[in-house]
């Protein structure tokens, strides 16, 4: 019986060395992809066609954005055609800049640098929310990050659980933290938060009450380390002029 792995490798090699038909090419392929990334993108483009929106290489990893309607199909193609048998993660991302709260000082060295305008990562985006997933082939030692755009007001996508059973936990976390609903998921329920919890903590507009009461730690009112207060008190007493300790003697 022929080895399935060898068949896939031969198919991918043929796609790289021969001229592909016009309907199997994609305008999203950038010129700077490695040979392996070009092979993966060519295979995805042949199977998904116009559902491939954009692609890019980011730190040695191929990132491919697909249309929302092709999200589950992209998982199926990755598992069967690319032999990506390992799901690394599924997560959401909120590209909206975080609001400044609690009197944060712009440019303060102790505060994390936050963008003031909405910017997007590799392969772009059409809006605020996106869904990302990374899959890898333990046999071929290659992988791809897939992403798709989500609706800003009601983010939802097709579940990957039927393709990658391990997606169950990842999608539950994404639903809980970002508010992304997954059609076809067997049981979306909380992992970290109580069932009565309101809101989604990883959304940029989620109110961080601690930041409203006090600016980012390090700007003002830095809490002393254990023992430092006693040292400061001792130093202050040693520095007092003679007779001052007993108060007013007049």
C-alpha positions in Angstrom: 0.0 0.0 0.0 1.6 3.4 -1.0 2.6 5.7 1.8 0.2 8.6 2.1 3.0 10.9 3.3 5.1 10.3 0.2 2.0 11.0 -2.0 1.5 14.3 -0.3 5.1 15.3 -0.6 5.1 14.4 -4.3 2.0 16.4 -4.9 3.4 19.5 -3.1 6.7 19.1 -5.0 4.8 19.0 -8.3 2.9 22.1 -7.5 6.2 23.9 -6.8 8.0 22.9 -10.0 5.2 23.1 -12.5 3.1 26.0 -13.8 -0.2 26.0 -11.9 -3.5 26.6 -13.8 -4.7 30.2 -13.6 -7.7 29.2 -11.4 -5.4 27.7 -8.8 -3.2 30.7 -8.2 -3.7 33.4 -5.6 -2.8 37.1 -5.8 -2.1 37.0 -2.0 1.3 35.2 -2.4 4.1 37.6 -1.5 7.5 37.2 -3.2 9.5 36.8 0.0 8.1 33.5 1.2 10.4 30.6 1.8 10.1 27.5 -0.4 8.2 25.7 2.3 5.8 28.6 2.9 5.2 28.9 -0.8 4.4 25.2 -1.0 1.9 25.5 1.9 0.3 28.6 0.4 0.0 27.0 -3.0 -1.8 24.0 -1.6 -4.2 26.2 0.4 -4.8 28.4 -2.6 -5.5 25.4 -4.8 -8.1 24.0 -2.3 -9.6 27.3 -1.0 -9.3 29.5 -4.1 -10.8 33.0 -3.7 -11.4 32.3 0.0 -7.7 33.1 0.6 -7.8 36.8 1.2 -4.2 37.7 2.1 -1.0 36.1 3.3 2.4 37.1 4.7 5.5 35.6 6.4 5.9 36.7 10.0 9.1 35.7 11.8 9.4 32.5 9.7 5.8 31.5 10.0 3.2 31.7 7.2 0.1 33.7 8.1 -2.9 33.2 5.8 -6.2 35.2 6.2 -9.3 33.4 4.9 -12.9 34.5 4.5 -15.1 33.9 7.5 -17.3 31.5 5.5 -14.2 29.3 4.8 -12.9 29.1 8.4 -13.8 25.5 9.1 -12.9 24.5 5.5 -9.5 25.9 6.1 -9.1 23.6 9.1 -10.2 20.6 7.0 -7.7 21.4 4.3 -4.9 21.9 6.8 -5.5 18.6 8.4 -6.1 16.5 5.3 -4.0 18.2 2.5 -1.2 19.6 4.6 -1.2 16.8 7.2 -1.2 19.3 10.0 -2.2 16.9 12.8 -1.4 19.2 15.7 -3.5 22.2 16.8 -1.3 24.6 18.7 -3.9 27.2 19.7 -7.0 29.1 18.7 -7.4 32.6 20.1 -9.0 35.9 19.5 -7.4 39.4 19.2 -8.8 42.8 19.7 -6.9 45.4 17.6 -8.6 48.4 19.2 -6.2 50.6 21.1 -6.7 50.3 24.9 -8.2 53.5 26.4 -6.1 55.5 28.8 -7.5 55.3 32.3 -6.6 56.6 35.8 -4.6 59.6 34.6 -1.9 57.6 32.8 0.9 59.8 31.7 1.7 59.7 28.0 5.3 58.6 27.4 6.0 57.6 31.0 8.8 55.1 31.1 7.1 52.8 33.5 3.9 52.5 31.5 3.5 50.0 28.7 3.6 51.5 25.2 0.1 51.5 23.7 -0.9 52.4 20.2 -3.3 55.4 19.7 -4.6 54.2 16.4 -5.9 50.8 15.3 -3.1 48.8 13.6 -3.2 45.2 12.3 -0.7 42.4 12.2 0.5 40.2 9.3 -2.0 39.5 6.5 -4.1 42.5 7.6 -7.7 42.8 8.9 -10.9 44.5 8.0 -11.9 45.4 11.6 -11.4 45.2 15.3 -11.8 41.5 16.0 -10.0 38.5 14.5 -9.7 34.8 15.1 -6.3 33.1 14.9 -5.3 29.5 14.9 -1.9 27.7 14.4 -1.6 24.2 13.2 1.5 22.1 12.6 2.5 18.8 10.9 4.5 16.6 13.3 5.6 14.6 10.2 6.6 17.4 7.8 7.8 19.8 10.5 5.9 22.7 9.0 3.0 24.9 10.2 0.7 27.7 9.3 -1.2 30.4 11.2 -4.7 30.9 9.9 -6.8 34.0 10.7 -10.2 35.3 9.8 -12.1 38.5 10.4 -15.0 38.7 12.8 -18.0 41.0 13.1 -17.4 43.9 15.5 -20.8 43.8 17.1 -21.5 40.1 17.2 -18.3 38.1 16.6 -18.9 34.5 15.7 -17.3 31.7 13.6 -17.6 28.0 12.8 -16.3 25.6 15.4 -13.2 23.5 14.7 -14.1 20.8 17.2 -15.3 18.4 14.5 -11.9 18.7 12.8 -9.5 19.2 15.8 -11.2 17.9 19.0 -8.6 19.8 21.0 -10.2 23.0 19.8 -12.9 22.5 22.4 -11.0 24.1 25.3 -9.4 26.9 23.1 -12.8 28.0 21.8 -14.3 28.0 25.2 -11.5 30.3 26.4 -11.9 32.5 23.4 -15.7 32.8 24.0 -15.1 33.6 27.6 -12.4 36.2 27.2 -13.3 37.8 23.8 -17.0 37.0 23.5 -16.6 35.0 20.2 -19.4 32.5 19.7 -18.6 29.3 17.9 -21.4 27.7 15.8 -21.3 23.9 16.3 -19.4 23.8 19.5 -20.7 21.1 21.8 -20.8 23.1 25.0 -19.6 26.7 25.3 -19.2 27.3 29.1 -16.9 29.2 31.4 -13.4 27.9 32.3 -11.9 30.6 34.5 -14.8 32.9 35.5 -18.0 32.4 37.4 -21.1 31.8 35.3 -22.6 35.2 36.5 -19.6 37.2 35.4 -20.4 40.0 33.0 -18.1 41.1 30.2 -15.1 39.7 28.4 -11.8 40.6 30.1 -9.5 40.5 27.1 -11.4 43.0 25.1 -9.7 46.4 25.1 -12.7 48.2 26.3 -13.2 46.0 29.3 -13.1 48.4 32.3 -9.9 47.9 34.5 -11.1 49.3 37.8 -7.7 49.1 39.3 -6.4 51.4 36.6 -9.1 53.9 37.2 -8.3 54.1 40.9 -4.6 54.2 40.5 -2.4 54.8 37.4 -0.1 52.1 36.0 2.1 50.7 38.8 5.4 52.6 39.0 4.1 56.1 38.1 3.0 57.2 41.6 2.6 55.9 45.1 5.0 53.0 44.6 4.4 50.5 47.4 7.5 49.9 49.5 9.2 46.5 49.6 8.9 44.6 53.0 11.4 46.1 55.5 12.0 49.3 53.5 9.6 51.4 55.8 11.4 50.4 58.9 14.8 51.3 57.3 13.3 54.7 56.4 12.0 55.3 59.9 15.4 54.4 61.4 17.2 56.7 59.0 14.8 59.5 59.9 15.4 59.1 63.6 19.1 59.0 63.2 19.0 62.3 61.3 17.0 64.2 63.9 18.8 67.0 65.8 19.6 66.4 69.5 16.6 67.0 71.7 14.2 66.8 68.8 13.0 63.3 69.7 11.3 64.5 72.9 9.3 67.2 71.2 9.0 70.8 72.3 10.9 71.3 75.6 10.2 75.0 76.0 
